[in-house]
Amino acid sequence: MFNKDSKPRQKLQKQKIRNFFKFLLITCGVLGVNISYAEFRSVLTPKTILYEAPSATTKKVYLVGEGYPLEVIVNLGDWLKVRDPFGALNWVESKNLQFKRTVIVKADKANIYKEPELKSLLIANVEKDVVMELSDPLITNGWIKVRYQQDLDGYIQTSQVWGM
């Protein structure tokens, strides 16, 4: 009933199945990274109202200023459900946000360096809740490039800011 080639064939079949599952795990891992991508925007207008629900007739929760970073959770076209640096979820009119990226300092004090390393020249100290423009969203060994006060470019550790 069984021929002599059945054992090698079974081994080959098992190897193919193992390879398929390895491929599947790698693919799922790659897709998982892409799925977890967060979308951030910043406030475009000098003052923007955050609402309790996606309507200007609902309760006004609070006011945020120009450049303030927000994470987009749900996009309904004219309205966006957003998360702020403190984790609160609210709604904002999409016309009041821009795609320009900013970050906000979450540490009590943060340092900006000339290069992305602690041994580099310290070029600025910034206080908590200061908003800075994100010059480059690429994270390099835990560092991002920011622009502070319109003319100061440098690097700050991602652990000291929110908006990435």
Summary of the structure (lengths in Angstrom):
residues: 164
radius of gyration: 23.7
end to end distance: 62.9
largest distance: 82.1
contacts: 445
relative contact order: 0.13
helix: 22%
strand: 45%
